Amino acid sequence: MDITGIYISLNKLPQYWVDYHLEVLKDAAPGMPIISITKKPMDLGMNLLDTDEPGYTNIYRQLLRAAKLATTKYVAMIEDDCLYSKSHFFKFRPQDDEFAYNRNRWSLFSWGEPIYSLRQRLSNCSLIAPRDLLIEALQERFDKYNGHPPDSEMGECGRARIEDRLKVTRRKQVDFLSRVSIVHINHPLGTEDRQQQQWKSHAEIRAYDIPHWGKAADIVNFFNNGINQMEALK
C-alpha cells in the first residue's frame, strides 16, 4: 500500500449519507490508511479535529496538516460528498514532480433536473499527489502569506492560474482517467458560494445513467432524503 487517503469533512451532511459514503469508500479502498480531519470526532483512521474557521484556505491548511502525518509516498484527497471507485485510487500514479487529477468525474446537483454532468476542470476531490510534493507546494503558500493565504485566491495545486495569482512556484499537473468514474455531489451545504446559492449550471456532456453508479435520479433522491431527514430532526 503506497497511498494514504486524506478525508476532510465539516460534518454537515446527515449520518444517513455519511454511512453510505463510508461503505462506498471501504469498497473502493480496502486496506488504505486514512487520516481524517473533521469538525466532530469520527471513528475513521487517524482522526484529528479541525478547530479553524471554515473556508478554502482552511481546506488546504488541513490537507497540509494531514500530509505531514502520512507515511506513504502518495496521498489522495477524499471529500465527504464525492463517491469514489477502486480504479481512482489504484490505477494511476503521477511522477514525483506532478499533481494528478482524475478527469473521469461526473457532477450531480442536489437541485434541479437529476442528471450527470461531465465538467472538464480540475477538482481537489480528485487529487492524487506525491506526498513530498504536496507538502512542498502547500508549505510555500502558507510561508509566503505568513500562514494566511487569501481565501479568495486559494485553489488546486498544479493549477497554473491559481499559482500565478498566489505568486508561488508553478508545478506540473497531469490528468488521468479511472476505469470507473467518481461522482461529485454539489449541494447547498458545500463550501462554494455557487453551491450554496444553487446557481451552478450543467456542463455540455450529460447523462441520466452511467456504468457502475446507475441512474442520476437514484443518487440525488438518496442524498436529498438524508438532507430532508436531518432538517426534520432540527
Buried (B, 14 or more C-beta within 10 A) or exposed (E): EEBBBBBBBBEBBBEBBBEBBBEBBEEBBEEBBBBBBBBEEBEBBBBBEBEBEEEBBBBBBBBBBBBEBBEBEBBBBBBBBBBBBBBBBBBBBBEEEBBBBBBBBBBBBBBEEBBBBBBEEBBBBBBBBBBBBBBBBBEBBBEEBEEEBEBEBBBBBBBEEBBEBBEBEEBBBEEBEBEBBBBBBBBEBBBEEEBEEEEBEBBEEBBEEBEEBEBBBEBBEEBBEBBEEBEEEE
